[in-house]
Structure formats: structure tokens, C-alpha cells
Amino acid sequence: MNETTWLIIGFTGQLFFSIRFLIQWWQSERQQKSVIPIEFWYFSILGATTLLIYAIYRADPVFILGQSTGLFIYLRNLHLIKKSAQEN
């Protein structure tokens, strides 16, 4: 892949992270309280995965560690949400 393609991948990851905050803000405004909708976690996973791929391409160990850690946390939160829903 050429450099432009990699930049598009990186910016797409950043876009996913931006969308997750817009979704969270919109839902909180609708409910008039702070909430974190499940879509927040899906966009977190999309953003982290996309940025992790970009970070691996860039061979940036700081970026790789940060995105890997975040991805684990986002996946774990989604697992806990689904587990809780199954128990109810």
C-alpha cells in the first residue's frame, strides 16, 4: 500500500474515535444524564483496531502499546455488558 492509503487508514481510525464521542454526547443530551451507549464501545473497538493496524505499519511501539491496551479494555467492557444482559 502507498503512503496515502496508510494516511487514510489512520484518519479513519481517528474518525471512529470522534464518532464515538458524538454518539455518547448525543445520547446523554437525549436522556439528560451522562450515559455510555453500547455503540460507544463498538466505535472504540473500530477505532482502536484501525489505529493499531496503522501503528504497526508505522512501527511505533508507544502507539502500538496504547492502542493494544485500549482495545483490550474496550473488548472487556463489551463482554461485561453482554454478560450482564444475559444474566437479566
Buried (B, 14 or more C-beta within 10 A) or exposed (E): EEEEEBEEBBEBBEBBBEBBEEBBEEBBEEEEEEEBBBBBBBBBBBBBBBBBBBBEEEEEEEBBEBBBEBBEEBBEBBEEEEEEEEEE
